[in-house]
Amino acid sequence: MDVILFLLFAAIAVACGVNLVVQKHPIASALSLVGVMGSLAVLYLLLGAEFIAAAQVIVYAGAIMVLFLFVIMLLNAGGEPKTPGKSRMAGLLGIPLMAVLLGLLSYLVQRALPKPAGVTFGAFTGGKPYDVGKAIFTEYMLPFEITSVLILIAILGAIVLARKEID
Amino acid sequence: MPEGYLPIFLFMVVAILFPIVAIVAARLIRPGNPFATKLEAYECGIKAASDSRGRYTVRFYIIAILFVIFDVETVFLYPWAVRYKQLGWFGVTEVAVFLAILIVGYIWAFKKGALEWV
């Protein structure tokens, strides 16, 4: 069951990713990115990271995508103009060469890196908010506090960059 | 997959299927007779001033980015709230430090007028 769900949502994620690149209109691309984020959330859930899955949906598929849409609307990016002189060689040579590159890369990664212990679904159970709370507030206390500085810098950066126009 | 996610999964399936079924069913049932007058403003309706696909003001962007930032902050507070009793005063202090740093940024943003709709 887990393997079927994994394959299904991995395929959806890849399909949405390809659609993101292929789509001509930026808003359609942004919506396919929502699909990628949503299927990634299901993959996290399959691995047992329940809190991360929920955060993925709330923060990435929700908030960050809204931000992306606002940026697209802000820039008024319309449909991409059709390029007339599209090289046919690009498709003819590019796709096989990309397959060769990916094959070579996966071969090298397989050879160079030590064999990883395979992933078993359901082996990890410490993904509930209760367990995450323990990890964040005891073991990873310092990174948690430093995150607040990171968020602070994000607030400053956003306002300094965007307010210039209004003042 | 962890236990107890079947209802959410079913809910997701219904949510995805609902618009698809509605749109396809409407297309099958309705009579198709499009002409230009149908797209105009009806009776006393106001004529469109410009295209709706215009540029949005940058203020929406500030609101959106501040929303993302405070959203991330809230995500960090949730595990603390769930484990509040076990963490005790140690957790309260940690979150106080975390929030103190962020509230400085919040006050600065407020003073700067970033939260006002100019």
Interface residues (C-beta under 8 A of the other chain):
Chain A: M1 D2 L5 L45 L46 G48 E50 F51 A55 I58 V59 G62 A63 I64 V66 L67 F70 V71 M73 L74 L75 N76 G78 F121 G122 T125 G127 P129 Y130 V132 G133 K134 I136 F137 M141 F144 E145 T147 S148 V149 I151 L152 A154 I155 L156 A158 I159 A162 R163 E165 I166
Chain B: M1 P2 Y5 R53 G54 R55 Y56 T57 V58 R59 F60 Y61 I62 A64 I65 L66 F67 V68 I69 D71 V72 E73 V75 F76 Y78 P79 W80 V82 R83 Q86 L87 F90 G91 E94 V97 F98 L99 I101 L102 V104 G105 Y106 W108 A109 K112 G113 A114 V118
